Amino acid sequence: MATVLSVSGSPSPTSRTARLLRHLDAALIAQGHRVVPLDVRTLSAEALLGADFGHPDIKYATELFAQADGVVVGTPVYKAAYSGLLKSLLDLLPQYALADKVVLPLATGGSVAHVLAIDYALRPVLSAMGATHVVPGWFVLDRHIGEARDGSTEIEESTAGSLDQVLAQFSAALGGSGVQLRAAS
């Protein structure tokens, strides 16, 4: 199966974006894929903001992208676009870091007013970076991502159904077979 890099562009350690990604990671692992999570917030802020291409964190992230067959990119929507943290990493990657990759863009936010952020802000950057195939992404309202009593992630039922379809398309593009996510009760 494929190696998938799961990138969270959220600056928050309690991010719903990261929670959603880790939930989807589990589904991809259940399909037999190898998933490598990368929370951009854990990389050196000095390296990201100072454009230090030679910093070990940036070299490490670049290598993770190079080794991946597919990339899931998740971001909260701020000011109608993807996060500045994610932008700072993407700016430091090689121009065609996504060449020969299948990419799944995801975004989270508090209002449906930001639903088009994937298509008008994130997708063009991913395409410009040479992504072979950017599958249709999905926007998830923050309130549809919750935490169960046992600490696991709960996804609102209709959102979980939509994410099933999006993940199935991504997996099919990677050459795998789809598996459904569990919706919240």
GIVENPE-V187082 format. One record per residue. N is the residue number from 1. RES is the residue in three letters. SS is DSSP state (hx for helix, st for strand, lp for the rest). BURIAL is b if it has 9 or more other ideal C-beta (glycine too) atoms within 8 Angstrom, else e. Layout:
BEGIN
N,RES,SS,BURIAL
N,RES,SS,BURIAL
END
This chain:
BEGIN
1,MET,lp,e
2,ALA,lp,b
3,THR,st,b
4,VAL,st,b
5,LEU,st,b
6,SER,st,b
7,VAL,st,b
8,SER,st,b
9,GLY,lp,b
10,SER,lp,b
11,PRO,lp,e
12,SER,lp,b
13,PRO,lp,e
14,THR,lp,e
15,SER,lp,b
16,ARG,hx,b
17,THR,hx,b
18,ALA,hx,b
19,ARG,hx,b
20,LEU,hx,b
21,LEU,hx,b
22,ARG,hx,b
23,HIS,hx,b
24,LEU,hx,b
25,ASP,hx,b
26,ALA,hx,e
27,ALA,hx,b
28,LEU,hx,b
29,ILE,hx,b
30,ALA,hx,e
31,GLN,lp,b
32,GLY,lp,e
33,HIS,lp,b
34,ARG,st,e
35,VAL,st,b
36,VAL,st,b
37,PRO,st,b
38,LEU,st,b
39,ASP,st,e
40,VAL,hx,b
41,ARG,hx,b
42,THR,hx,e
43,LEU,lp,b
44,SER,lp,b
45,ALA,hx,e
46,GLU,hx,e
47,ALA,hx,b
48,LEU,hx,b
49,LEU,hx,e
50,GLY,lp,e
51,ALA,lp,e
52,ASP,lp,b
53,PHE,lp,e
54,GLY,lp,e
55,HIS,lp,b
56,PRO,hx,e
57,ASP,hx,b
58,ILE,hx,b
59,LYS,hx,b
60,TYR,hx,e
61,ALA,hx,b
62,THR,hx,b
63,GLU,hx,e
64,LEU,hx,b
65,PHE,hx,b
66,ALA,hx,e
67,GLN,hx,e
68,ALA,lp,b
69,ASP,lp,e
70,GLY,st,b
71,VAL,st,b
72,VAL,st,b
73,VAL,st,b
74,GLY,st,b
75,THR,st,b
76,PRO,st,b
77,VAL,lp,b
78,TYR,st,e
79,LYS,lp,e
80,ALA,lp,e
81,ALA,st,e
82,TYR,lp,b
83,SER,lp,b
84,GLY,hx,e
85,LEU,hx,b
86,LEU,hx,b
87,LYS,hx,b
88,SER,hx,b
89,LEU,hx,b
90,LEU,hx,b
91,ASP,hx,e
92,LEU,hx,b
93,LEU,lp,b
94,PRO,lp,e
95,GLN,lp,e
96,TYR,lp,e
97,ALA,lp,b
98,LEU,lp,b
99,ALA,st,b
100,ASP,lp,e
101,LYS,lp,b
102,VAL,st,b
103,VAL,st,b
104,LEU,st,b
105,PRO,st,b
106,LEU,st,b
107,ALA,st,b
108,THR,st,b
109,GLY,st,b
110,GLY,lp,e
111,SER,lp,e
112,VAL,hx,e
113,ALA,hx,e
114,HIS,hx,b
115,VAL,lp,e
116,LEU,lp,e
117,ALA,hx,b
118,ILE,hx,b
119,ASP,hx,e
120,TYR,hx,e
121,ALA,hx,b
122,LEU,hx,b
123,ARG,hx,b
124,PRO,hx,e
125,VAL,hx,b
126,LEU,hx,b
127,SER,hx,b
128,ALA,hx,e
129,MET,lp,b
130,GLY,lp,b
131,ALA,st,b
132,THR,lp,e
133,HIS,st,e
134,VAL,st,b
135,VAL,st,b
136,PRO,st,e
137,GLY,st,b
138,TRP,st,b
139,PHE,st,b
140,VAL,st,b
141,LEU,st,b
142,ASP,hx,b
143,ARG,hx,e
144,HIS,hx,b
145,ILE,st,b
146,GLY,st,b
147,GLU,st,e
148,ALA,lp,b
149,ARG,lp,e
150,ASP,lp,e
151,GLY,lp,e
152,SER,lp,e
153,THR,st,b
154,GLU,st,b
155,ILE,st,b
156,GLU,lp,b
157,GLU,hx,e
158,SER,hx,e
159,THR,hx,b
160,ALA,hx,b
161,GLY,hx,b
162,SER,hx,b
163,LEU,hx,b
164,ASP,hx,b
165,GLN,hx,e
166,VAL,hx,b
167,LEU,hx,b
168,ALA,hx,b
169,GLN,hx,b
170,PHE,hx,b
171,SER,hx,b
172,ALA,hx,b
173,ALA,hx,b
174,LEU,hx,b
175,GLY,lp,e
176,GLY,lp,b
177,SER,lp,e
178,GLY,lp,b
179,VAL,lp,b
180,GLN,lp,e
181,LEU,lp,b
182,ARG,lp,e
183,ALA,lp,b
184,ALA,lp,b
185,SER,lp,e
END
